[in-house]
Amino acid sequence: MSNPASHRVDDVLLAEPRGFCAGVDRAIEIVERALAQFGAPIYVRHEIVHNTYVVNDLKAKGAIFIEDLADVPPGATLIFSAHGVSQEVRREADARGFSVFDATCPLVTKVHVEVAKLRREGYEFLMIGHKGHPEVEGTMGQLHDGIYLVEDEADVARVQVSDPSKLAVVTQTTLSVDDAAAILEAIKVRFPQVREPKQQDICYATQNRQDAVKIMAPQVDVVIVVGSPTSSNSNRLRELAERLGTPAYMVDCPEDLHEAWFDGRPRVGLTAGASAPDVLVQQVIARLRALGAVAVRRMQGVEEHVRFPLPKGLGGTGLDRPLPTERSQG
């Protein structure tokens, strides 16, 4: 470890907001409550959220993460991850007789509901998103056909639809706001009659964290994003900082920090993706202090007060409740 007297790092600017969003907090609490109420093991389809620390913590408490429902024994309790699932997965879970709790983020569910409603009205869809991401698979899996993935403007130029006058757009909730806007603009140019989402599909937390990085990045020499490689919204934060001209790195844990990143870059900006717990942020801060940081300042930023209800059967009443203080964003 570097000698603190070297002052490789001078000060740290903490992004606000950062870390857990309401959907992630709710998903984790669903698993924890199911474990407390029904006992281990509790089966979870896909990682409940895309964070290594969170997944390992829940594994230690008795959660078993699976991809194939054939790996779940009859009569078991099954939880769908925050990313959502296809209708095919729902049908299979029902046919196998599992006790199911749905941890799909309500903002993702909103997209699913809109897709089903507009399909009944005869619409086809363009989905802006990343191929292979579980949220994209879940949303596209709401329909048998009539939904097409566009990852960039080139895809928009190639896509073929049946009726341009009955076309709607949906987006993955964790995209780069700027990238999604550029693709949407290309869609509107090619399909002027396209129906845009009633509300922006990109979630409030993704928007707020990206806005905070836009303010923070020009004030620092390097940006550190706490998040796992599989986390879409964390990757977008790193890319955004780099696009703004500030070197940026993503770390899953404090051990991932490299001292060389801070050579000649004493001002460090620190943020965290929506699935990264604050305990990791605090561990990274401790590591930066060991590298010489003497000041940790918090940006002024948007205060988030979004709350989502728990499912009935897990202590949920269907009413909003305060988020647990141990996972507050502080």
C-alpha positions as CSV (number, residue, x, y, z in Angstrom):
1,M,0.0,0.0,0.0
2,S,1.2,3.5,-0.8
3,N,2.5,5.7,2.0
4,P,-0.3,8.1,3.0
5,A,2.2,10.9,3.2
6,S,2.6,10.7,-0.6
7,H,-0.8,12.3,-1.0
8,R,-1.4,10.5,-4.2
9,V,-5.1,11.4,-3.6
10,D,-5.9,14.8,-2.1
11,D,-9.7,14.9,-2.0
12,V,-12.8,12.9,-2.9
13,L,-16.1,14.4,-4.2
14,L,-19.1,12.1,-3.6
15,A,-21.8,12.1,-6.1
16,E,-25.4,12.7,-4.9
17,P,-27.4,10.7,-5.5
18,R,-25.6,7.4,-5.8
19,G,-26.1,3.8,-4.9
20,F,-29.3,1.9,-4.2
21,C,-32.5,2.9,-5.9
22,A,-36.0,2.0,-4.6
23,G,-36.4,-0.9,-7.0
24,V,-33.1,-2.5,-5.9
25,D,-33.9,-1.9,-2.2
26,R,-37.3,-3.5,-2.7
27,A,-35.9,-6.6,-4.5
28,I,-33.3,-7.3,-1.9
29,E,-35.8,-6.9,0.9
30,I,-38.1,-9.4,-0.8
31,V,-35.4,-12.0,-0.8
32,E,-34.5,-11.2,2.9
33,R,-38.1,-11.3,4.0
34,A,-38.8,-14.6,2.1
35,L,-35.8,-16.2,3.8
36,A,-37.0,-15.0,7.2
37,Q,-40.5,-16.1,6.7
38,F,-40.1,-19.4,4.9
39,G,-36.5,-20.4,5.7
40,A,-33.7,-21.4,3.4
41,P,-33.4,-22.2,0.6
42,I,-35.2,-19.5,-1.4
43,Y,-34.6,-19.8,-5.1
44,V,-34.1,-16.7,-7.2
45,R,-34.2,-16.7,-11.0
46,H,-31.1,-14.7,-12.2
47,E,-29.1,-12.5,-9.9
48,I,-31.6,-10.5,-7.9
49,V,-29.7,-7.3,-8.8
50,H,-26.4,-7.1,-10.7
51,N,-24.0,-6.7,-7.8
52,T,-21.5,-9.3,-6.7
53,Y,-21.5,-8.2,-3.0
54,V,-25.2,-8.3,-2.8
55,V,-25.6,-11.7,-4.5
56,N,-22.8,-13.3,-2.3
57,D,-24.4,-11.8,0.9
58,L,-27.8,-13.3,0.0
59,K,-26.2,-16.7,-0.9
60,A,-24.6,-16.8,2.5
61,K,-28.1,-16.3,4.0
62,G,-29.6,-19.2,2.0
63,A,-30.6,-17.8,-1.4
64,I,-29.9,-20.0,-4.4
65,F,-29.6,-18.2,-7.8
66,I,-30.6,-20.2,-10.8
67,E,-31.2,-19.5,-14.5
68,D,-33.2,-22.6,-15.4
69,L,-36.5,-23.3,-13.6
70,A,-35.8,-27.0,-13.9
71,D,-33.2,-26.5,-11.2
72,V,-35.9,-25.5,-8.7
73,P,-37.5,-28.4,-6.7
74,P,-41.3,-28.8,-6.7
75,G,-43.1,-26.7,-4.1
76,A,-40.2,-24.3,-3.6
77,T,-40.4,-20.6,-3.2
78,L,-39.2,-18.7,-6.3
79,I,-38.4,-15.0,-6.7
80,F,-38.1,-13.3,-10.0
81,S,-35.2,-10.8,-10.2
82,A,-35.6,-7.0,-10.4
83,H,-35.0,-7.1,-14.1
84,G,-38.3,-8.9,-14.9
85,V,-39.1,-12.1,-16.8
86,S,-40.8,-13.1,-20.0
87,Q,-44.4,-14.5,-20.1
88,E,-42.9,-17.9,-21.0
89,V,-41.0,-18.0,-17.7
90,R,-44.1,-16.9,-15.8
91,R,-46.1,-19.7,-17.4
92,E,-43.5,-22.3,-16.6
93,A,-43.2,-21.2,-13.0
94,D,-47.0,-21.5,-12.7
95,A,-47.1,-24.9,-14.3
96,R,-44.4,-26.2,-12.0
97,G,-46.4,-25.0,-9.0
98,F,-43.9,-22.8,-7.4
99,S,-44.8,-20.2,-4.7
100,V,-43.7,-17.1,-6.6
101,F,-42.8,-13.6,-5.4
102,D,-42.2,-11.0,-8.1
103,A,-39.3,-8.6,-7.4
104,T,-39.5,-7.0,-10.8
105,C,-38.9,-3.3,-10.5
106,P,-42.2,-1.5,-10.7
107,L,-40.8,0.8,-13.4
108,V,-40.0,-2.3,-15.5
109,T,-43.4,-3.6,-14.8
110,K,-44.9,-0.3,-16.1
111,V,-43.1,-1.0,-19.4
112,H,-44.5,-4.5,-19.6
113,V,-48.0,-3.3,-19.0
114,E,-47.7,-0.7,-21.7
115,V,-46.4,-3.2,-24.2
116,A,-49.3,-5.6,-23.5
117,K,-51.9,-2.8,-23.7
118,L,-50.6,-1.3,-27.0
119,R,-50.1,-4.8,-28.6
120,R,-53.9,-5.4,-28.0
121,E,-54.4,-2.2,-29.9
122,G,-52.4,-3.5,-32.9
123,Y,-49.0,-1.9,-32.3
124,E,-45.6,-3.2,-33.0
125,F,-42.6,-2.1,-31.0
126,L,-39.0,-1.0,-31.3
127,M,-37.1,-1.6,-28.1
128,I,-34.0,0.5,-27.4
129,G,-31.7,-1.7,-25.3
130,H,-28.7,-4.1,-25.1
131,K,-29.0,-7.6,-26.6
132,G,-28.8,-10.3,-23.9
133,H,-29.6,-8.1,-20.9
134,P,-32.2,-9.8,-18.7
135,E,-34.4,-6.8,-18.7
136,V,-34.5,-6.7,-22.5
137,E,-35.2,-10.4,-22.6
138,G,-38.0,-10.0,-20.1
139,T,-39.6,-7.0,-21.9
140,M,-39.3,-8.5,-25.4
141,G,-40.6,-11.8,-23.9
142,Q,-43.9,-10.1,-23.1
143,L,-44.9,-10.8,-26.7
144,H,-44.6,-13.7,-29.2
145,D,-43.8,-11.3,-32.0
146,G,-43.9,-7.7,-33.2
147,I,-41.1,-6.3,-31.0
148,Y,-37.7,-5.5,-32.5
149,L,-34.5,-4.7,-30.6
150,V,-32.5,-1.6,-31.8
151,E,-29.1,-1.1,-30.1
152,D,-28.0,1.8,-32.2
153,E,-28.9,4.1,-35.1
154,A,-27.7,1.6,-37.7
155,D,-30.3,-0.9,-36.3
156,V,-32.9,1.7,-36.8
157,A,-32.0,2.1,-40.4
158,R,-32.3,-1.7,-41.0
159,V,-35.4,-2.6,-39.1
160,Q,-38.5,-3.6,-41.0
161,V,-42.0,-3.1,-39.5
162,S,-45.4,-4.1,-40.8
163,D,-47.2,-0.8,-40.4
164,P,-45.2,2.4,-39.5
165,S,-48.4,4.1,-38.4
166,K,-48.9,1.5,-35.6
167,L,-45.4,1.6,-34.1
168,A,-44.4,2.4,-30.5
169,V,-41.1,2.7,-28.7
170,V,-40.0,1.3,-25.4
171,T,-36.6,1.4,-23.8
172,Q,-34.5,-0.5,-21.3
173,T,-34.7,1.5,-18.0
174,T,-30.9,1.6,-17.4
175,L,-29.6,3.0,-20.6
176,S,-27.5,6.1,-21.2
177,V,-30.0,8.9,-21.3
178,D,-28.1,10.7,-24.1
179,D,-27.6,7.5,-26.2
180,A,-31.2,6.6,-25.9
181,A,-32.3,10.1,-26.9
182,A,-30.1,9.9,-30.1
183,I,-31.5,6.5,-31.1
184,L,-35.1,7.8,-30.4
185,E,-34.4,10.8,-32.6
186,A,-33.3,8.5,-35.4
187,I,-36.5,6.4,-35.0
188,K,-38.6,9.6,-35.2
189,V,-36.8,10.6,-38.4
190,R,-37.4,7.2,-40.1
191,F,-40.9,6.7,-38.5
192,P,-42.5,10.1,-38.0
193,Q,-45.8,8.6,-36.7
194,V,-44.1,6.6,-34.0
195,R,-45.7,6.6,-30.6
196,E,-43.3,7.6,-27.9
197,P,-43.6,6.4,-24.3
198,K,-46.1,8.3,-22.2
199,Q,-43.3,8.9,-19.7
200,Q,-39.6,8.4,-20.2
201,D,-38.9,4.7,-19.7
202,I,-35.4,5.4,-18.4
203,C,-35.8,5.3,-14.7
204,Y,-35.5,8.2,-12.3
205,A,-32.5,6.7,-10.6
206,T,-30.6,6.1,-13.8
207,Q,-31.4,9.7,-14.9
208,N,-30.4,11.2,-11.5
209,R,-27.1,9.3,-11.3
210,Q,-26.1,10.3,-14.8
211,D,-27.0,13.9,-14.1
212,A,-24.8,13.9,-11.0
213,V,-21.9,12.5,-13.0
214,K,-22.3,15.3,-15.6
215,I,-21.9,17.8,-12.8
216,M,-19.2,16.0,-11.0
217,A,-16.9,14.9,-13.8
218,P,-15.7,18.3,-14.9
219,Q,-14.7,19.1,-11.2
220,V,-12.4,16.1,-10.7
221,D,-9.3,14.5,-12.3
222,V,-10.6,10.9,-12.3
223,V,-14.0,9.2,-11.6
224,I,-14.5,5.9,-9.8
225,V,-17.8,4.1,-10.2
226,V,-18.6,1.4,-7.7
227,G,-20.5,-1.3,-9.5
228,S,-20.2,-4.8,-10.9
229,P,-19.3,-5.5,-14.5
230,T,-22.8,-6.9,-15.2
231,S,-24.5,-3.7,-14.1
232,S,-25.8,-1.8,-17.1
233,N,-26.4,1.5,-15.2
234,S,-22.9,1.3,-13.6
235,N,-21.3,0.9,-17.0
236,R,-23.2,3.8,-18.3
237,L,-21.9,6.1,-15.5
238,R,-18.3,5.1,-16.4
239,E,-18.8,5.7,-20.1
240,L,-20.5,9.1,-19.4
241,A,-17.6,10.4,-17.4
242,E,-15.2,9.3,-20.1
243,R,-17.3,11.0,-22.7
244,L,-17.0,14.2,-20.7
245,G,-13.2,13.9,-20.9
246,T,-12.5,12.5,-17.4
247,P,-10.7,9.2,-17.0
248,A,-13.1,6.8,-15.3
249,Y,-12.9,3.3,-13.8
250,M,-15.4,0.8,-12.4
251,V,-14.6,-1.2,-9.3
252,D,-16.5,-4.1,-7.8
253,C,-14.6,-3.7,-4.5
254,P,-11.9,-1.6,-2.9
255,E,-9.2,-4.1,-3.9
256,D,-9.9,-3.3,-7.6
257,L,-8.5,0.2,-7.1
258,H,-5.1,0.7,-8.8
259,E,-2.8,3.4,-7.3
260,A,-1.5,4.3,-10.8
261,W,-5.0,5.6,-11.7
262,F,-4.3,8.6,-9.3
263,D,-0.8,9.6,-10.5
264,G,-1.1,13.3,-11.2
265,R,-4.9,13.1,-10.6
266,P,-5.4,14.1,-6.9
267,R,-9.1,15.1,-7.2
268,V,-11.3,11.9,-7.3
269,G,-15.0,11.8,-8.0
270,L,-16.8,8.8,-6.6
271,T,-20.2,7.4,-7.5
272,A,-22.0,4.1,-7.4
273,G,-24.5,2.3,-9.6
274,A,-28.1,1.8,-8.5
275,S,-27.3,-1.8,-7.5
276,A,-24.2,-1.1,-5.4
277,P,-24.6,-1.0,-1.6
278,D,-23.2,2.0,0.4
279,V,-21.0,-0.4,2.4
280,L,-18.8,-0.7,-0.7
281,V,-18.7,3.0,-1.2
282,Q,-17.5,3.4,2.4
283,Q,-14.8,0.7,1.8
284,V,-13.6,2.5,-1.3
285,I,-13.5,5.8,0.7
286,A,-11.4,4.1,3.3
287,R,-9.0,2.9,0.6
288,L,-8.8,6.4,-0.9
289,R,-8.0,7.8,2.6
290,A,-5.1,5.3,2.8
291,L,-3.9,6.7,-0.5
292,G,-3.8,10.2,1.1
293,A,-7.3,11.6,0.7
294,V,-7.8,14.1,3.6
295,A,-11.2,15.6,2.5
296,V,-14.4,13.8,1.4
297,R,-17.0,16.3,0.2
298,R,-20.6,15.5,-0.8
299,M,-22.1,17.2,-3.8
300,Q,-25.5,18.9,-3.6
301,G,-27.9,16.8,-5.5
302,V,-31.4,15.5,-6.0
303,E,-32.9,13.9,-2.9
304,E,-34.8,10.7,-3.8
305,H,-37.9,9.8,-1.9
306,V,-39.4,7.1,-4.1
307,R,-40.9,4.1,-2.3
308,F,-42.3,0.9,-3.8
309,P,-44.6,-1.5,-1.9
310,L,-43.7,-5.0,-1.0
311,P,-45.7,-7.9,-2.5
312,K,-48.6,-9.2,-0.3
313,G,-47.6,-12.3,1.6
314,L,-44.2,-10.9,2.6
315,G,-45.5,-8.4,5.1
316,G,-46.5,-6.2,2.3
317,T,-49.9,-4.4,2.4
318,G,-49.7,-2.9,-1.1
319,L,-49.0,0.5,0.6
320,D,-45.8,2.5,0.4
321,R,-43.5,2.1,3.3
322,P,-40.2,3.7,4.3
323,L,-37.1,2.2,2.9
324,P,-34.9,0.4,5.4
325,T,-32.5,2.9,7.1
326,E,-29.6,0.5,6.8
327,R,-29.8,0.8,3.0
328,S,-30.6,4.5,2.8
329,Q,-28.5,6.5,0.4
330,G,-27.5,9.0,3.1
